[in-house]
């Protein structure tokens, strides 16, 4: 049974992606900071084999340990989704240096930590997908740290695709251009379809970014 690992597996996109892959018969490893969050998401997956793992994405050792634990229990992942982010409104010069570093750590560096940990094994197997949740296709001065972080995600995906793509690893981002909410044009269930579509693309048709604009796709 193939395995998907979702880092940042809270209600919203993380939960919807988990359900989307579970519907295809996949096992699911959920990684989040809070035990209650993990239980809430796991309870929506029915009889799907699920592993719940607590880790702060900014703690590199804990994140790597969670990925190793998921692989030990369910098997090596075919797909790793990085969905953690700090989403906050901040104007130029408003945040302290420490606050900016915290946001950068969650939005970019932890994604790099996860990808660097799983990509070599995927490359050795000649297959696998690493998909990072993006956003802010146009930088917004009302959201400085998020704009910087999502620009970093785009650069990270390009770097990882160059490094691991030739070995069969599909690296991509789903860029969400609006506030996620059920029943809207940014319904997380609709957004989750992009993650499944990216993973199932043939190498000849790989996309490295899908932008969800809320318009007809």
C-alpha positions as CSV (number, residue, x, y, z in Angstrom):
1,X,0.0,0.0,0.0
2,X,1.6,3.3,-1.0
3,X,2.3,5.9,1.7
4,X,1.8,9.7,1.8
5,X,3.3,11.8,4.6
6,X,1.7,15.1,5.3
7,X,3.6,17.6,7.4
8,X,1.4,20.3,8.7
9,X,-1.6,18.0,8.8
10,X,-4.2,20.3,10.3
11,X,-7.8,21.0,9.3
12,X,-7.9,22.6,5.9
13,X,-5.6,21.6,3.1
14,X,-3.7,19.0,5.2
15,X,-6.8,17.2,6.1
16,X,-8.2,17.4,2.6
17,X,-5.0,16.0,1.1
18,X,-5.0,13.2,3.6
19,X,-8.6,12.3,2.6
20,X,-7.8,12.5,-1.1
21,X,-5.0,10.1,-0.9
22,X,-6.9,7.8,1.5
23,X,-9.7,7.6,-1.0
24,X,-7.2,6.0,-3.5
25,X,-6.3,3.4,-0.9
26,X,-3.1,4.9,0.4
27,X,-1.7,4.7,4.0
28,X,-1.3,8.1,5.6
29,X,1.3,9.5,8.0
30,X,0.2,12.7,9.7
31,X,2.8,15.1,11.2
32,X,1.7,18.1,13.4
33,X,2.7,19.8,16.6
34,X,-0.5,19.0,18.5
35,X,-2.0,15.7,19.5
36,X,-5.5,17.0,19.3
37,X,-5.0,18.2,15.7
38,X,-3.7,14.8,14.7
39,X,-6.7,13.0,16.3
40,X,-9.1,15.3,14.6
41,X,-7.7,14.7,11.2
42,X,-7.2,11.0,11.7
43,X,-10.8,10.6,12.7
44,X,-11.9,11.7,9.2
45,X,-10.0,9.0,7.5
46,X,-12.1,6.0,8.5
47,X,-10.4,2.6,8.1
48,X,-7.3,4.0,6.4
49,X,-4.0,2.9,8.0
50,X,-2.8,6.1,9.8
51,X,0.3,7.0,11.8
52,X,0.1,10.1,14.0
53,X,3.4,11.8,14.7
54,X,4.0,14.9,16.8
55,X,6.8,17.2,15.7
56,X,7.5,20.9,15.5
57,X,8.7,21.4,11.9
58,X,11.3,23.8,13.0
59,X,13.0,21.2,15.1
60,X,15.1,19.5,12.5
61,X,15.9,16.4,14.6
62,X,12.3,15.9,15.6
63,X,11.1,16.3,12.0
64,X,13.6,13.8,10.7
65,X,12.7,11.4,13.5
66,X,9.0,11.7,12.5
67,X,9.8,10.9,8.9
68,X,11.9,7.9,9.9
69,X,9.1,6.7,12.2
70,X,6.5,7.0,9.4
71,X,8.7,4.9,7.1
72,X,9.4,2.3,9.8
73,X,5.7,1.8,10.4
74,X,4.2,2.2,7.0
75,X,7.0,1.9,4.5
76,X,9.0,4.5,2.5
77,X,6.8,7.3,1.3
78,X,5.8,7.7,-2.3
79,X,4.7,11.3,-1.6
80,X,5.7,13.8,1.0
81,X,3.5,16.9,1.3
82,X,4.9,20.0,3.2
83,X,1.9,22.1,4.3
84,X,3.2,23.9,7.4
85,X,3.3,27.7,7.3
86,X,3.1,30.8,9.5
87,X,0.4,33.0,8.0
88,X,0.3,36.4,9.4
89,X,-0.3,40.0,8.4
90,X,2.8,42.2,8.8
91,X,4.0,45.3,7.0
92,X,7.6,46.2,6.1
93,X,9.7,46.7,9.2
94,X,6.9,45.6,11.6
95,X,8.4,42.3,12.6
96,X,11.5,41.8,14.7
97,X,14.4,39.9,13.3
98,X,13.5,36.9,15.5
99,X,9.9,36.9,14.2
100,X,11.1,37.0,10.6
101,X,13.5,34.1,11.2
102,X,10.8,32.1,12.9
103,X,8.5,32.6,9.9
104,X,11.3,31.7,7.4
105,X,12.2,28.6,9.4
106,X,8.6,27.3,9.2
107,X,7.8,28.5,5.7
108,X,11.0,27.5,3.9
109,X,13.8,25.9,6.0
110,X,11.7,23.1,7.5
111,X,10.5,22.2,4.0
112,X,14.1,21.9,2.9
113,X,14.9,19.7,5.9
114,X,12.1,17.4,5.0
115,X,12.9,17.3,1.3
116,X,16.6,16.7,1.9
117,X,15.8,13.8,4.2
118,X,13.5,11.9,1.9
119,X,14.6,12.8,-1.6
120,X,17.8,10.7,-1.8
121,X,15.9,7.5,-1.1
122,X,13.2,8.5,-3.6
123,X,16.0,9.2,-6.2
124,X,17.5,5.8,-5.5
125,X,14.1,4.1,-6.1
126,X,13.6,6.3,-9.2
127,X,10.2,7.6,-8.1
128,X,8.4,9.8,-5.6
129,X,6.8,13.2,-5.2
130,X,7.6,16.1,-2.9
131,X,4.8,18.7,-3.0
132,X,5.0,22.0,-1.0
133,X,2.0,24.2,-0.3
134,X,2.8,27.7,-1.7
135,X,1.0,31.0,-2.0
136,X,1.4,34.7,-2.6
137,X,2.1,34.5,-6.4
138,X,2.2,38.3,-6.2
139,X,4.1,39.7,-3.2
140,X,1.9,41.8,-0.9
141,X,3.3,44.5,1.4
142,X,0.6,43.6,3.9
143,X,2.1,40.1,4.2
144,X,5.8,40.7,4.1
145,X,7.0,37.5,5.9
146,X,4.6,35.3,4.0
147,X,5.5,36.9,0.7
148,X,9.2,36.3,1.4
149,X,8.5,32.7,2.5
150,X,6.4,31.7,-0.5
151,X,9.0,33.3,-2.9
152,X,11.5,31.1,-1.0
153,X,9.3,28.0,-1.6
154,X,9.2,28.7,-5.3
155,X,13.0,28.9,-5.4
156,X,13.4,25.8,-3.2
157,X,11.1,23.8,-5.6
158,X,13.2,24.9,-8.6
159,X,16.5,23.9,-6.8
160,X,15.1,20.5,-5.7
161,X,13.7,19.7,-9.1
162,X,17.0,20.4,-10.7
163,X,18.8,18.2,-8.2
164,X,16.4,15.3,-8.0
165,X,14.2,15.5,-11.0
166,X,16.5,13.7,-13.3
167,X,16.4,10.7,-10.9
168,X,12.6,10.5,-11.1
169,X,11.5,12.7,-8.2
170,X,8.7,15.1,-9.0
171,X,9.1,18.3,-7.0
172,X,6.3,20.8,-7.2
173,X,4.3,23.5,-5.4
174,X,0.6,24.1,-5.2
175,X,0.3,27.9,-5.0
176,X,-2.9,29.0,-3.3
177,X,-3.9,32.5,-4.3
178,X,-6.5,33.2,-1.6
179,X,-7.9,32.4,1.8
180,X,-8.8,28.7,2.2
181,X,-12.3,28.0,3.4
182,X,-14.9,25.2,2.8
183,X,-17.7,26.1,0.4
184,X,-15.7,28.9,-1.3
185,X,-13.6,29.1,-4.5
186,X,-10.7,28.1,-2.2
187,X,-12.4,25.0,-0.8
188,X,-9.6,22.7,0.6
189,X,-11.2,19.7,-1.0
190,X,-10.9,21.3,-4.4
191,X,-7.3,22.4,-3.7
192,X,-6.4,18.8,-2.6
193,X,-7.1,17.6,-6.2
194,X,-4.0,19.4,-7.4
195,X,-1.8,17.4,-5.1
196,X,-3.2,14.1,-6.5
197,X,-2.9,15.4,-10.0
198,X,0.7,16.4,-9.6
199,X,1.7,13.0,-8.2
200,X,0.0,11.1,-11.0
201,X,1.5,13.1,-13.8
202,X,3.9,11.3,-16.1
203,X,7.4,12.7,-16.2
204,X,6.8,14.0,-19.7
205,X,3.9,16.1,-18.4
206,X,5.4,17.2,-15.0
207,X,4.3,20.6,-13.7
208,X,6.4,22.3,-11.0
209,X,3.7,24.7,-10.0
210,X,-0.1,24.7,-10.0
211,X,-1.7,28.0,-9.1
212,X,-5.2,27.8,-7.6
213,X,-6.8,31.1,-8.4
214,X,-10.3,30.2,-7.4
215,X,-11.4,30.4,-11.1
216,X,-12.4,27.4,-13.2
217,X,-9.3,25.2,-13.5
